[in-house]
Amino acid sequence: GTHTLQLTFGCNVGPDRRLLLGFWQSAYDGGGFIALNEDLRSWTVGETVASIIKSKWEISGEAEFQRNYLEVKCV
């Protein structure tokens, strides 16, 4: 059947062009799947299968990559 994966990411920037809030989250078939925590350094999973992805991303430094995007490029 058909499945849906949604990714939402972005940033809120202050008047001084500094990052106030960054976010990165995903949903699979409408349910929370995996999200970058507010500290932009760790992940929260919403489904058991996402734990496998979380483990791989912790090893590969994916949070650091996404944090860099949010703090530098998004701003």
N, CA, C and O atoms as a DFTB+ gen file, in Angstrom:
300 C
 N C O
     1  1       0.813      -1.190       0.000
     2  2       0.000       0.000       0.000
     3  2       0.859       1.256       0.000
     4  3       2.089       1.205      -0.027
     5  1       0.186       2.345       0.030
     6  2       0.827       3.657       0.028
     7  2       1.121       4.119       1.444
     8  3       0.302       3.940       2.345
     9  1       2.281       4.709       1.638
    10  2       2.679       5.262       2.929
    11  2       3.112       6.708       2.733
    12  3       3.479       7.110       1.628
    13  1       3.068       7.484       3.807
    14  2       3.448       8.894       3.747
    15  2       4.533       9.191       4.774
    16  3       4.394       8.853       5.950
    17  1       5.606       9.822       4.327
    18  2       6.669      10.302       5.201
    19  2       6.694      11.820       5.081
    20  3       6.842      12.360       3.985
    21  1       6.550      12.504       6.211
    22  2       6.585      13.966       6.228
    23  2       7.801      14.435       7.013
    24  3       8.092      13.904       8.085
    25  1       8.506      15.418       6.491
    26  2       9.625      16.048       7.188
    27  2       9.288      17.521       7.363
    28  3       8.857      18.187       6.423
    29  1       9.489      18.019       8.573
    30  2       9.283      19.431       8.869
    31  2      10.530      19.933       9.568
    32  3      10.943      19.385      10.590
    33  1      11.125      20.971       9.018
    34  2      12.288      21.546       9.677
    35  2      12.344      23.034       9.378
    36  3      11.834      23.503       8.361
    37  1      12.970      23.756      10.280
    38  2      13.077      25.193      10.084
    39  2      13.660      25.858      11.308
    40  3      14.138      25.199      12.231
    41  1      13.612      27.184      11.298
    42  2      14.192      27.934      12.406
    43  2      13.429      29.229      12.628
    44  3      12.838      29.791      11.706
    45  1      13.455      29.685      13.859
    46  2      12.954      31.003      14.226
    47  2      14.180      31.842      14.551
    48  3      15.033      31.435      15.340
    49  1      14.257      33.010      13.938
    50  2      15.437      33.856      14.047
    51  2      15.063      35.173      14.712
    52  3      14.012      35.746      14.426
    53  1      15.936      35.653      15.607
    54  2      15.721      36.923      16.283
    55  2      16.109      38.101      15.400
    56  3      16.648      37.912      14.310
    57  1      15.835      39.323      15.868
    58  2      16.162      40.520      15.087
    59  2      17.664      40.669      14.823
    60  3      18.070      41.343      13.876
    61  1      18.475      40.041      15.657
    62  2      19.929      40.085      15.465
    63  2      20.421      38.957      14.560
    64  3      21.624      38.729      14.435
    65  1      19.474      38.253      13.929
    66  2      19.757      37.134      13.011
    67  2      20.368      35.932      13.712
    68  3      21.037      35.119      13.076
    69  1      20.146      35.812      15.014
    70  2      20.620      34.639      15.758
    71  2      19.474      33.650      15.902
    72  3      18.307      34.036      15.967
    73  1      19.821      32.382      15.950
    74  2      18.827      31.319      16.069
    75  2      18.148      31.362      17.435
    76  3      18.813      31.299      18.470
    77  1      16.827      31.470      17.432
    78  2      16.050      31.390      18.667
    79  2      15.569      29.969      18.899
    80  3      15.573      29.475      20.027
    81  1      15.153      29.315      17.821
    82  2      14.614      27.960      17.911
    83  2      14.822      27.258      16.587
    84  3      14.508      27.803      15.529
    85  1      15.352      26.049      16.645
    86  2      15.466      25.222      15.463
    87  2      14.658      23.950      15.676
    88  3      14.546      23.464      16.802
    89  1      14.097      23.412      14.602
    90  2      13.329      22.173      14.743
    91  2      13.497      21.301      13.510
    92  3      13.674      21.790      12.395
    93  1      13.435      19.991      13.743
    94  2      13.509      18.975      12.692
    95  2      12.713      17.789      13.210
    96  3      13.072      17.189      14.223
    97  1      11.637      17.454      12.520
    98  2      10.816      16.322      12.960
    99  2      10.237      15.605      11.752
   100  3      10.111      16.174      10.668
   101  1       9.894      14.360      11.963
   102  2       9.311      13.570      10.887
   103  2       8.096      12.810      11.398
   104  3       7.954      12.534      12.589
   105  1       7.242      12.488      10.461
   106  2       6.056      11.684      10.761
   107  2       5.928      10.627       9.669
   108  3       6.229      10.879       8.502
   109  1       5.481       9.455      10.062
   110  2       5.270       8.359       9.118
   111  2       3.824       7.924       9.240
   112  3       3.378       7.517      10.313
   113  1       3.101       8.008       8.153
   114  2       1.667       7.692       8.130
   115  2       0.908       8.450       9.221
   116  3       0.005       7.904       9.854
   117  1       1.282       9.706       9.431
   118  2       0.572      10.574      10.364
   119  2       1.011      10.486      11.807
   120  3       0.557      11.281      12.631
   121  1       1.885       9.539      12.146
   122  2       2.341       9.395      13.527
   123  2       3.757       9.913      13.694
   124  3       4.553       9.875      12.755
   125  1       4.075      10.399      14.894
   126  2       5.428      10.866      15.180
   127  2       6.429       9.744      14.958
   128  3       6.205       8.618      15.402
   129  1       7.517      10.034      14.285
   130  2       8.496       9.002      13.942
   131  2       9.827       9.259      14.638
   132  3      10.215       8.494      15.521
   133  1      10.528      10.314      14.261
   134  2      11.785      10.687      14.917
   135  2      11.919      12.204      14.848
   136  3      11.572      12.822      13.841
   137  1      12.429      12.800      15.931
   138  2      12.552      14.257      15.990
   139  2      13.836      14.648      16.702
   140  3      14.288      13.973      17.627
   141  1      14.403      15.740      16.254
   142  2      15.574      16.320      16.900
   143  2      15.088      17.085      18.126
   144  3      14.173      17.904      18.030
   145  1      15.697      16.820      19.271
   146  2      15.287      17.491      20.508
   147  2      15.661      18.975      20.471
   148  3      16.449      19.407      19.629
   149  1      15.085      19.746      21.396
   150  2      15.327      21.191      21.446
   151  2      16.797      21.550      21.582
   152  3      17.220      22.613      21.130
   153  1      17.585      20.669      22.204
   154  2      19.018      20.949      22.357
   155  2      19.780      20.814      21.034
   156  3      20.958      21.162      20.954
   157  1      19.105      20.309      20.005
   158  2      19.675      20.083      18.675
   159  2      20.878      19.147      18.708
   160  3      21.756      19.218      17.849
   161  1      20.908      18.270      19.711
   162  2      22.031      17.342      19.872
   163  2      21.596      15.884      20.051
   164  3      22.432      14.982      20.022
   165  1      20.310      15.653      20.234
   166  2      19.833      14.294      20.500
   167  2      18.462      14.098      19.862
   168  3      17.799      15.058      19.468
   169  1      18.057      12.844      19.770
   170  2      16.832      12.473      19.064
   171  2      15.810      11.852      20.006
   172  3      16.169      11.246      21.016
   173  1      14.540      12.007      19.668
   174  2      13.442      11.312      20.332
   175  2      12.710      10.505      19.269
   176  3      12.433      11.006      18.179
   177  1      12.401       9.256      19.590
   178  2      11.681       8.407      18.638
   179  2      10.240       8.227      19.084
   180  3       9.942       8.172      20.277
   181  1       9.355       8.138      18.103
   182  2       7.942       7.946      18.377
   183  2       7.476       6.535      18.054
   184  3       6.383       6.135      18.456
   185  1       8.284       5.788      17.339
   186  2       7.951       4.413      16.970
   187  2       9.182       3.533      17.181
   188  3      10.314       3.997      17.046
   189  1       8.957       2.288      17.504
   190  2      10.047       1.355      17.779
   191  2      11.018       1.243      16.610
   192  3      12.232       1.228      16.819
   193  1      10.513       1.166      15.404
   194  2      11.385       1.012      14.234
   195  2      12.310       2.221      14.086
   196  3      13.401       2.087      13.532
   197  1      11.903       3.387      14.565
   198  2      12.742       4.585      14.482
   199  2      13.970       4.470      15.380
   200  3      14.945       5.196      15.183
   201  1      13.940       3.577      16.356
   202  2      15.096       3.373      17.236
   203  2      16.316       2.900      16.452
   204  3      17.448       3.236      16.800
   205  1      16.091       2.130      15.409
   206  2      17.188       1.655      14.560
   207  2      17.835       2.844      13.853
   208  3      19.060       2.956      13.802
   209  1      17.008       3.721      13.313
   210  2      17.513       4.921      12.643
   211  2      18.241       5.808      13.644
   212  3      19.316       6.331      13.350
   213  1      17.654       5.978      14.829
   214  2      18.274       6.806      15.870
   215  2      19.677       6.298      16.190
   216  3      20.617       7.088      16.280
   217  1      19.822       4.999      16.361
   218  2      21.138       4.415      16.670
   219  2      22.148       4.705      15.563
   220  3      23.289       5.074      15.843
   221  1      21.737       4.540      14.319
   222  2      22.629       4.805      13.186
   223  2      22.998       6.282      13.122
   224  3      24.150       6.624      12.859
   225  1      22.026       7.156      13.362
   226  2      22.278       8.594      13.301
   227  2      23.166       9.056      14.444
   228  3      23.946       9.993      14.275
   229  1      23.062       8.417      15.606
   230  2      23.942       8.773      16.723
   231  2      25.392       8.439      16.382
   232  3      26.303       9.188      16.736
   233  1      25.603       7.328      15.703
   234  2      26.952       6.919      15.302
   235  2      27.498       7.842      14.210
   236  3      28.673       8.209      14.236
   237  1      26.654       8.210      13.264
   238  2      27.119       8.998      12.113
   239  2      27.171      10.501      12.366
   240  3      27.692      11.242      11.533
   241  1      26.644      10.965      13.495
   242  2      26.671      12.399      13.789
   243  2      25.612      13.203      13.062
   244  3      25.810      14.387      12.788
   245  1      24.503      12.582      12.751
   246  2      23.426      13.254      12.014
   247  2      22.887      14.474      12.759
   248  3      22.556      15.477      12.128
   249  1      22.794      14.410      14.079
   250  2      22.284      15.556      14.844
   251  2      23.194      16.766      14.645
   252  3      22.712      17.887      14.482
   253  1      24.508      16.540      14.657
   254  2      25.455      17.641      14.445
   255  2      25.276      18.246      13.053
   256  3      25.317      19.465      12.888
   257  1      25.078      17.391      12.059
   258  2      24.856      17.860      10.690
   259  2      23.600      18.723      10.621
   260  3      23.623      19.811      10.046
   261  1      22.502      18.241      11.207
   262  2      21.244      18.991      11.176
   263  2      21.339      20.267      12.010
   264  3      20.799      21.302      11.621
   265  1      22.024      20.201      13.159
   266  2      22.210      21.393      13.992
   267  2      22.973      22.461      13.206
   268  3      22.608      23.636      13.243
   269  1      24.026      22.061      12.499
   270  2      24.793      23.001      11.687
   271  2      23.903      23.653      10.631
   272  3      23.977      24.861      10.406
   273  1      23.070      22.856       9.992
   274  2      22.151      23.418       8.994
   275  2      21.245      24.468       9.643
   276  3      21.092      25.573       9.123
   277  1      20.650      24.114      10.777
   278  2      19.707      25.024      11.426
   279  2      20.393      26.285      11.952
   280  3      19.827      27.374      11.858
   281  1      21.594      26.155      12.501
   282  2      22.285      27.300      13.102
   283  2      22.987      28.193      12.071
   284  3      23.191      29.381      12.322
   285  1      23.353      27.637      10.929
   286  2      24.127      28.402       9.950
   287  2      23.319      28.698       8.689
   288  3      23.095      29.861       8.353
   289  1      22.889      27.672       8.006
   290  2      22.229      27.865       6.713
   291  2      20.799      28.382       6.849
   292  3      20.368      29.236       6.075
   293  1      20.078      27.871       7.819
   294  2      18.678      28.265       7.997
   295  2      18.582      29.736       8.399
   296  3      17.670      30.448       7.981
   297  1      19.535      30.174       9.214
   298  2      19.549      31.555       9.695
   299  2      19.867      32.470       8.535
   300  3      19.932      33.687       8.709
